[in-house]
Amino acid sequence: MIAAIENANQITELWTKTYNTQGKPDWSHILPYYADDIYFKDSIQELHGIDEFTEMTERLAKRSQELQMDVVQASMQDNIIFIEWEMTIIFKKRPRSVLYGASRLILDENGKIKKQRDYYDLWGDIFDNIPFFVKPYRKFMRKKFG
């Protein structure tokens, strides 16, 4: 039987399980739902293929002491799934950071994830948790971009 995504509730259950297994993330149960030629892009990287994607998940697990994902909402229309999420990361030597983001997943004809685009403000969400850095960073951002 081929692992296939059928609805938004299924992806919510899979994602939540990924990040809430005693703190350390584990993608082994969800990787079969990704196509071999997965294209992944987020704020810091662009990956092609299941091998690169798997390596990225392993790097993230090694860097974090704990990772938790809360899916705020998920919806599916045709072969596109949109997920709004809040991810709490506890790095080994840094403060707890909450990242607020969204992901767009595109499924292939077999119900496997062939494209994933994650949207989030990595630096803003991390810097918001560093008391001496948050005010200068936000001031800079307002001055240059807003």
N, C-alpha and C positions, 0 to 999 in steps of 0.2 A: 504494500500500500504506500502510495506517495503522500508525503506530508504536504497538505495544502491549507491555505488560509481561506476560510469560508465566510467569516463575518468579523465585525469590529469587537465583539465580546471575546472571541477566541484570541485575537491579538492582544487585547488587554490582559487576559489571563496569562498568556505566554510571557509578556513583558514584565508583569508584576512578579511572576515566579523567577524570572532571570535575575532580578536584583535583590530579592529578599530571602535568599537562602543563607541564613546565619551571617549576614553582613557581606560576605564575599560574593561577587557576581559569578554566575555560571550560565554560559550560553549553550551548553551542550544539548539541551532539549529544544532550543529554538533554531539552531544552525541548519537542521534538515529542512526548515521552511524557507531558506534562502536559496536562490538559484545559483548554479555554479558560476555564472557570469555576472554576479551582483555588482552593481555600480553604487558606491556609497560616497556621499560628500557631506561634510559638516564645516564648521567654522575654521578648522585647522588642518583638514586632510581630505584627500580624494583618493579613493581606492577602487581597484578593479579586480573582481574575482573573489571566490570564496576563500582562497588561501590567504590573501591580503586582509580580508575582512576578519577571518579567524585570528590572525596574528594581532590585529588591532584590539580585539576583545581580550586577548591574553595580556597585552600590554596594560590595558586599563585595569584589569584585575590585579596585576602586580603593583601598580602605582598607588592603589587605594587601600586603605585599611578597612574601609567599609563603604558600601554603595547601596542606596535604596532608591527605588523608583516608585513614584505615585502617579498613576495615570488619572488625570483630571477628567478627560473625556476622550472618546474615540468614535469616529464615524466612518462609514464606508459607503461609497457610491461607485457603482460599476467595479472597476479594478483598482480604485484609489482609496487608500485608508489614510485618514488624518488623525493624528494623536497629539493631544496637548498633555504635557507631563511636567513634573517637578522631580528633579533628581538631587538627592543629598549625597555628597561625597565627603568622606573623612579621609584626608590624605595622611600619610604616616607622620609627617612633621609640620603640618599646616592646619589652620583652623577648619572647622566644618563649613562647607560651602553648599548653598542650595542653588542649583541652576534651573531656570525656568525656560522651557522650550517646547518645541513642536516638531513632529516628524511627519513627512509625507512618504508613504510607501506605495509603490506601484507594483501590482502583481502581474506575472506573466499568464499565459493561457492555461498553465497547470496549477495556478493558485500559489505559486512561490514568489517571494519578494525578489524582484529583478532590479529595482531602484529604491534607494532610501536616501532622502535628503533631510538632515537634521538642522533645525534653525534655533539658535540660542546666542545669548550675549555672554560668552565665556568669561572675558576679562571683567566686565561690569559686575556680573554676579559674584565672581570671586573677590574682587576688590571691595565690594559692599561689605564683606565680612572681615576686613582688615581695618580696624579703627583709625589708625594714623594715615591711611592711604585713601579712604573712601571720599573725603571732602575734596582733596586736591584733584583726584581723578574725575569726579563728577563736575567740578568747576571747569576743568580742562575740556571735558566733553561738551558742556553747554557753550563754552566760548568758541570752540572750533566747529561744532556740528549742530548746535541747536539754539 
